[in-house]
Amino acid sequence: MTSFPKTFWTRFQDFKNAPALYTADDGQRHTISFWEWTRRIQNLAMALLDTGFEPGTRLGFVAPNGRDWLDMAWATWLVGGCLVPLNDELDRSTVLHCLGRAGCDWIAVADDAARSWLRGPGGQLPPHLQWVLFDGDESGDDTHLLGKMEKQGREFVRRGHTRKLAERIVSLDRSAPALILFDGQPDEHAEGALFSGDKVQLQLQRIAQQLGISNTEQEGEVAIASAMSFGQPSSFLLTMATLFDGQSVAVPDTDIALHNQLDELQPTILICERDYLRELAREWKQRLESAPDILKKLADSDESNAPAISRALGKLGEKAARKFLYDPIRADFGGRLEALHLFEGRCPVGLYPILEGANIALRGHFGMPETGITHVEHPEATREDSCGRPIEGIATKLLDTKTGDVGQLCIRGDTVFDDYWAGDGPMVVDDDGWLRTGREARIESGYLFLE
């Protein structure tokens, strides 16, 4: 097996004419091909090399989702760096704890304000840290503006200095550290789970296969978007797997919330969690309440929102429901959404019939920092409220239970984490290769249901 950077870089050249990213600007959808996209990644990688960035260097990402985030992440991987994606909505002390436990020497943030917030009063962080700012005015020995890096890298390429990058890619060890994952909501004792490049590569391949988005399986356009921070392990891995497979990601071009640009980005798959769906249910209930008087009476004031909407729909004709709810919901998502991929798979009560009426499928997935993604519902193999079946290479069992009973979930596979970066952590793989997750679940016909 060749190194992970060499593998994905070769694959990306094979996809050069295909769309890699969809962005939105001034109300318009813009398409960026793999060829255009990889030119920018190459420029950023060249600039990183010029700074003396060494293989294995940990770069922590503490920024909102966006194109800059993805571009910098793949450029870091291309030169042999190790990514540490963190939820940008965490409090400062938690972010600093995670960055410290991962040994990050580089940190990527949105702008000067984000860096100042992270540094704290009086610039309390170690002086050796290097910063990447996606936007800003200040640069210096410890600060690298993304736009300036791109220009520097482009100039290196123009002068024919790409051999240095090629030599770096060829020299990289496939077993070198490539990824450190933390939970999306880590506690004060959190440790970062370490994955080598070959494990990341295997996992991205297998996730894409289970998603059913492979060019051999999917007809028509695939455009995946995430309403979860890339600092959430499942959001990060599903997004990266999509690009690794040569499919497209719909991403805000700036830190504008994705939900405000869905009508322009027009994703076909949206990654989300239950809180996101609960918020949508509140919006949908308000929409019914603002409809004609007969619908106002049907949309009662039940705080659960989704059950109230379901009862209302049960009293409506199909045409009225489609006009006042289903069609507007599809329009909210850009008009092309085929499926929501729900973390942990449990849909809020009452939303299934609403999504079904809007012709939007609901599919579950599950993963942890120590395991990466282990379960994904395939389009042709789904069960209501499940997380799907295991991806290739993953085995599951429940401790001391009979079929259909609830027990502690245990996971084994060749893509489970190597270790915690800083040493001992809360979980260990036993002598037989099993990891006790601490999660209660049941398994039916291979499908995972979390309690």
C-alpha distance (Angstrom), angle and dihedral (degrees) to the residues before:
residue distance angle dihedral
M1 . . .
T2 3.80 . .
S3 3.79 121.0 .
F4 3.79 118.8 -75.5
P5 3.86 94.5 -114.1
K6 3.80 92.5 50.3
T7 3.80 91.1 47.9
F8 3.79 97.9 50.5
W9 3.80 93.7 40.6
T10 3.79 90.7 54.3
R11 3.81 91.1 46.6
F12 3.80 92.2 50.2
Q13 3.82 90.8 55.7
D14 3.81 88.9 54.0
F15 3.82 89.2 55.4
K16 3.82 94.6 45.9
N17 3.83 96.8 126.8
A18 3.80 94.9 45.0
P19 3.82 123.3 92.2
A20 3.81 112.2 -98.6
L21 3.80 102.0 175.8
Y22 3.77 137.5 20.4
T23 3.79 114.9 -158.5
A24 3.79 133.1 176.2
D25 3.78 128.5 -134.2
D26 3.82 130.9 160.8
G27 3.79 90.1 -2.3
Q28 3.80 93.2 -56.6
R29 3.79 131.9 113.8
H30 3.80 114.7 -126.9
T31 3.79 126.2 -161.7
I32 3.81 121.6 -145.8
S33 3.80 114.8 -168.0
F34 3.78 123.5 -141.8
W35 3.80 87.4 -109.0
E36 3.82 93.1 55.9
W37 3.77 92.4 40.9
T38 3.80 96.3 50.2
R39 3.83 91.1 49.2
R40 3.80 88.5 62.7
I41 3.81 92.2 44.7
Q42 3.79 88.8 51.4
N43 3.81 91.5 50.5
L44 3.81 92.0 50.6
A45 3.81 91.2 46.7
M46 3.80 90.7 51.9
A47 3.79 89.8 51.4
L48 3.80 91.1 49.7
L49 3.78 90.8 52.7
D50 3.81 89.7 52.1
T51 3.82 90.0 57.9
G52 3.81 91.1 57.0
F53 3.81 93.7 -106.5
E54 3.82 105.7 175.5
P55 3.84 129.9 -151.0
G56 3.78 111.1 -91.1
T57 3.80 94.3 28.2
R58 3.81 109.4 145.3
L59 3.79 115.9 -129.2
G60 3.79 115.9 -169.4
F61 3.80 118.3 -151.2
V62 3.82 114.8 -149.2
A63 3.80 101.5 164.1
P64 3.80 140.7 101.8
N65 3.79 119.6 -89.0
G66 3.78 114.1 -83.9
R67 3.75 145.9 123.7
D68 3.81 92.1 -82.6
W69 3.80 89.4 56.2
L70 3.81 92.6 54.1
D71 3.80 94.9 42.5
M72 3.79 93.3 51.4
A73 3.79 92.2 44.9
W74 3.81 94.9 55.0
A75 3.83 91.0 42.8
T76 3.80 88.7 54.2
W77 3.79 91.2 50.5
L78 3.82 90.7 46.7
V79 3.82 91.9 61.7
G80 3.80 93.5 43.3
G81 3.79 99.6 -96.4
C82 3.79 125.3 150.7
L83 3.82 116.8 -122.0
V84 3.81 123.0 -139.4
P85 3.84 107.1 -173.5
L86 3.81 114.0 -166.4
N87 3.78 132.6 -175.7
D88 3.82 104.7 -102.1
E89 3.82 91.2 -149.2
L90 3.81 94.2 66.4
D91 3.80 120.5 111.4
R92 3.79 117.9 -97.6
S93 3.81 97.5 -106.4
T94 3.82 92.0 52.6
V95 3.80 92.4 48.5
L96 3.80 91.3 50.1
H97 3.80 91.1 47.8
C98 3.81 91.5 53.6
L99 3.79 94.1 44.4
G100 3.77 89.9 50.2
R101 3.81 95.1 47.0
A102 3.81 89.6 50.7
G103 3.79 93.1 48.4
C104 3.81 94.0 -125.3
D105 3.80 114.7 -173.9
W106 3.81 92.7 174.4
I107 3.82 127.4 49.2
A108 3.82 127.8 -169.2
V109 3.81 116.7 -153.9
A110 3.79 136.3 167.5
D111 3.80 100.1 -109.7
D112 3.82 148.5 -36.3
A113 3.80 92.2 -65.5
A114 3.81 92.3 54.6
R115 3.80 91.0 49.1
S116 3.82 92.1 48.9
W117 3.80 90.2 49.5
L118 3.79 91.5 51.2
R119 3.79 93.7 45.2
G120 3.78 91.5 52.0
P121 3.81 128.6 -156.1
G122 3.77 111.4 -21.4
G123 3.81 94.4 7.2
Q124 3.79 96.7 -81.4
L125 3.82 98.7 -177.6
P126 3.83 124.9 99.8
P127 3.83 112.0 -78.7
H128 3.83 94.6 -130.2
L129 3.82 93.6 69.7
Q130 3.80 118.0 116.7
W131 3.80 120.1 -146.1
V132 3.79 132.3 -152.2
L133 3.81 112.9 -160.8
F134 3.79 117.5 -163.4
D135 3.77 88.8 -159.6
G136 3.79 132.8 10.5
D137 3.79 147.9 95.5
E138 3.79 104.8 -115.4
S139 3.79 122.3 86.8
G140 3.77 133.0 166.0
D141 3.77 144.6 134.2
D142 3.81 91.7 -50.3
T143 3.82 99.3 32.0
H144 3.80 127.4 73.6
L145 3.80 120.1 -172.9
L146 3.79 111.5 -147.8
G147 3.78 94.0 -136.9
K148 3.78 91.8 50.9
M149 3.81 90.9 46.9
E150 3.79 90.2 53.9
K151 3.80 91.8 51.8
Q152 3.80 92.2 47.4
G153 3.78 91.5 49.4
R154 3.80 91.9 48.1
E155 3.78 89.6 53.9
F156 3.82 91.4 50.8
V157 3.80 89.1 52.1
R158 3.81 92.0 47.6
R159 3.80 89.1 54.3
G160 3.81 90.5 52.3
H161 3.80 97.2 -110.3
T162 3.82 95.9 137.3
R163 3.80 92.2 109.9
K164 3.79 89.6 81.3
L165 3.81 90.1 58.6
A166 3.80 92.3 45.8
E167 3.80 90.8 52.0
R168 3.81 90.9 50.1
I169 3.81 92.6 50.7
V170 3.81 93.4 49.2
S171 3.82 92.5 47.2
L172 3.80 96.7 53.9
D173 3.80 120.2 113.7
R174 3.80 114.3 -126.2
S175 3.82 90.9 -142.6
A176 3.81 94.2 52.9
P177 3.86 118.8 118.0
A178 3.81 111.3 -83.8
L179 3.79 107.7 159.7
I180 3.81 140.1 26.0
L181 3.80 115.5 -169.3
F182 3.79 130.2 -161.0
D183 3.78 127.5 -176.4
G184 3.78 114.4 -92.1
Q185 3.80 88.5 -116.5
P186 3.82 103.5 30.8
D187 3.78 122.7 -175.5
E188 3.79 127.8 -136.6
H189 3.80 91.4 -86.0
A190 3.81 96.8 50.7
E191 3.79 119.6 141.1
G192 3.79 126.3 -164.4
A193 3.81 117.4 -112.7
L194 3.80 111.7 -136.0
F195 3.82 125.8 -140.6
S196 3.78 127.4 -174.9
G197 3.80 121.4 -133.9
D198 3.80 93.8 -104.4
K199 3.81 91.2 53.4
V200 3.80 91.6 49.2
Q201 3.80 89.9 49.9
L202 3.82 93.3 49.9
Q203 3.77 92.0 47.2
L204 3.81 95.4 49.8
Q205 3.81 90.7 49.8
R206 3.78 92.9 50.1
I207 3.80 96.0 43.6
A208 3.81 90.9 53.9
Q209 3.79 90.3 49.2
Q210 3.81 92.6 51.6
L211 3.81 92.3 45.3
G212 3.79 88.0 60.5
I213 3.79 93.1 -132.1
S214 3.80 97.6 119.3
N215 3.79 115.7 127.8
T216 3.80 87.9 -115.9
E217 3.81 92.8 55.7
Q218 3.79 108.3 32.0
E219 3.77 124.9 69.4
G220 3.77 116.7 -155.9
E221 3.77 131.1 5.2
V222 3.80 124.1 -21.8
A223 3.80 117.2 -160.7
I224 3.79 115.6 169.5
A225 3.80 122.9 -166.9
S226 3.79 132.8 179.7
A227 3.78 129.1 -138.6
M228 3.82 87.4 -174.2
S229 3.78 125.0 80.4
F230 3.80 115.4 -96.2
G231 3.81 82.3 -124.4
Q232 3.81 86.6 74.7
P233 3.83 105.1 89.0
S234 3.81 95.9 -135.2
S235 3.81 93.0 47.1
F236 3.80 91.0 50.1
L237 3.81 96.0 45.8
L238 3.82 96.7 44.6
T239 3.80 90.3 49.6
M240 3.81 94.7 47.2
A241 3.82 91.6 44.9
T242 3.80 89.5 55.3
L243 3.80 92.6 55.4
F244 3.82 92.8 41.5
D245 3.81 87.4 56.7
G246 3.80 92.6 52.9
Q247 3.79 95.4 -106.7
S248 3.80 129.1 125.6
V249 3.80 135.1 -93.9
A250 3.80 122.3 -154.3
V251 3.78 107.0 -147.1
P252 3.80 136.7 165.3
D253 3.79 110.3 -104.3
T254 3.81 89.8 -139.0
D255 3.81 135.7 17.5
I256 3.82 91.2 -74.4
A257 3.80 108.5 133.2
L258 3.79 111.4 -94.9
H259 3.80 92.4 -129.7
N260 3.82 90.1 64.5
Q261 3.82 91.7 56.6
L262 3.81 103.2 39.6
D263 3.80 92.8 106.1
E264 3.82 89.8 58.4
L265 3.81 98.6 36.6
Q266 3.83 93.7 48.6
P267 3.82 99.6 -163.5
T268 3.79 121.2 -165.4
I269 3.83 93.7 -155.2
L270 3.81 125.9 33.1
I271 3.81 123.6 -165.6
C272 3.80 112.6 -147.2
E273 3.79 146.8 145.0
R274 3.79 132.6 -127.0
D275 3.82 96.4 -92.6
Y276 3.79 88.9 59.3
L277 3.80 91.0 53.8
R278 3.80 91.6 46.8
E279 3.79 89.8 54.7
L280 3.80 90.3 49.4
A281 3.80 89.9 51.0
R282 3.81 89.0 56.6
E283 3.81 90.3 52.0
W284 3.79 92.2 48.0
K285 3.80 91.6 49.6
Q286 3.81 89.9 51.8
R287 3.78 88.9 50.9
L288 3.80 91.2 56.4
E289 3.79 90.6 46.5
S290 3.80 90.3 55.2
A291 3.81 91.8 51.1
P292 3.85 124.4 93.3
D293 3.81 118.0 -50.6
I294 3.78 95.5 -94.7
L295 3.81 90.4 59.2
K296 3.80 92.5 44.9
K297 3.79 88.5 60.5
L298 3.79 92.0 48.4
A299 3.83 94.6 49.9
D300 3.81 97.0 69.2
S301 3.80 126.0 -169.2
D302 3.81 97.3 -99.3
E303 3.82 107.3 146.3
S304 3.79 92.0 -139.9
N305 3.82 88.9 74.3
A306 3.81 98.8 -169.7
P307 3.84 96.5 60.5
A308 3.80 88.9 47.0
I309 3.78 90.5 52.9
S310 3.80 91.8 46.8
R311 3.81 91.4 53.1
A312 3.78 89.5 49.1
L313 3.79 92.5 50.5
G314 3.78 90.1 50.7
K315 3.79 88.4 64.0
L316 3.80 95.6 45.5
G317 3.75 130.1 84.1
E318 3.82 117.7 -113.5
K319 3.80 93.4 -109.8
A320 3.81 93.5 51.9
A321 3.81 92.6 46.5
R322 3.77 91.0 50.0
K323 3.79 93.2 47.8
F324 3.79 98.1 46.3
L325 3.80 101.5 32.3
Y326 3.80 121.2 3.7
D327 3.80 99.5 49.7
P328 3.83 93.5 43.0
I329 3.82 89.6 49.8
R330 3.80 91.3 53.8
A331 3.79 89.5 47.4
D332 3.82 90.5 51.2
F333 3.81 88.9 58.7
G334 3.80 92.9 47.9
G335 3.80 97.9 -92.8
R336 3.82 97.0 -89.8
L337 3.80 104.5 72.2
E338 3.79 113.1 133.7
A339 3.80 102.3 171.8
L340 3.78 145.5 9.9
H341 3.80 113.9 -142.7
L342 3.79 104.8 -148.5
F343 3.80 121.5 -158.9
E344 3.81 109.5 -123.1
G345 3.78 90.2 4.3
R346 3.80 102.2 -115.0
C347 3.79 110.3 129.9
P348 3.82 119.7 -152.1
V349 3.79 110.4 -100.9
G350 3.80 114.8 -84.3
L351 3.81 99.4 14.9
Y352 3.80 98.4 100.0
P353 3.85 95.7 76.5
I354 3.80 91.0 45.1
L355 3.80 93.5 52.7
E356 3.79 90.8 42.6
G357 3.80 89.5 53.8
A358 3.81 89.1 52.0
N359 3.84 90.0 49.8
I360 3.80 92.3 -116.4
A361 3.80 117.6 138.1
L362 3.79 121.4 -143.5
R363 3.81 117.9 -142.2
G364 3.78 129.2 176.7
H365 3.78 134.2 -140.2
F366 3.78 136.5 179.1
G367 3.76 139.0 -162.7
M368 3.79 144.1 141.6
P369 3.81 134.1 -147.5
E370 3.82 90.0 -103.3
T371 3.80 95.1 49.2
G372 3.76 106.4 27.4
I373 3.79 111.1 -144.7
T374 3.78 111.4 -19.7
H375 3.81 104.3 167.4
V376 3.80 132.3 39.0
E377 3.79 129.6 167.2
H378 3.80 110.7 -122.3
P379 3.84 115.2 -142.4
E380 3.80 90.1 -114.3
A381 3.82 97.1 42.5
T382 3.80 113.8 52.6
R383 3.80 138.8 143.2
E384 3.78 124.8 -170.8
D385 3.84 112.2 -96.8
S386 3.81 93.2 2.7
C387 3.81 129.6 126.8
G388 3.78 90.3 -138.8
R389 3.78 130.0 -118.3
P390 3.81 126.6 -48.3
I391 3.78 118.4 -79.9
E392 3.78 117.5 -118.4
G393 3.81 113.4 -65.4
I394 3.82 95.2 23.3
A395 3.81 124.3 110.9
T396 3.80 124.7 -172.4
K397 3.78 136.7 -166.9
L398 3.79 138.9 167.0
L399 3.78 122.5 -126.2
D400 3.82 117.0 -111.1
T401 3.80 98.1 -19.7
K402 3.76 140.0 123.1
T403 3.79 124.4 -126.5
G404 3.80 110.5 -65.9
D405 3.82 94.5 14.2
V406 3.79 125.6 117.4
G407 3.79 119.2 -105.7
Q408 3.79 143.4 145.5
L409 3.78 111.6 -65.1
C410 3.80 116.6 -122.4
I411 3.80 123.2 -170.4
R412 3.79 132.2 -163.1
G413 3.79 129.5 178.4
D414 3.78 148.5 121.5
T415 3.81 92.5 -97.2
V416 3.82 96.8 55.2
F417 3.80 111.9 119.8
D418 3.80 122.6 -76.8
D419 3.82 95.9 -135.2
Y420 3.78 140.9 -60.0
W421 3.79 111.6 -66.8
A422 3.79 94.2 -129.7
G423 3.81 95.8 42.2
D424 3.79 127.3 -103.7
G425 3.78 119.0 32.5
P426 3.81 141.0 168.8
M427 3.83 96.6 -75.8
V428 3.78 134.8 49.0
V429 3.79 134.3 -173.2
D430 3.82 109.3 -123.2
D431 3.79 126.4 -133.7
D432 3.81 91.0 -87.7
G433 3.81 92.7 52.7
W434 3.82 97.4 -104.2
L435 3.80 122.7 139.4
R436 3.79 116.3 -155.7
T437 3.79 104.8 -142.5
G438 3.79 99.8 -169.0
R439 3.84 89.2 -130.3
E440 3.79 121.2 126.4
A441 3.78 113.6 -134.3
R442 3.79 146.5 144.8
I443 3.77 128.7 -134.4
E444 3.80 123.7 -146.2
S445 3.81 120.9 179.7
G446 3.80 88.0 -21.3
Y447 3.81 94.0 -53.1
L448 3.81 116.3 126.4
F449 3.81 120.2 -134.5
L450 3.80 117.5 -175.2
E451 3.78 120.0 -147.6
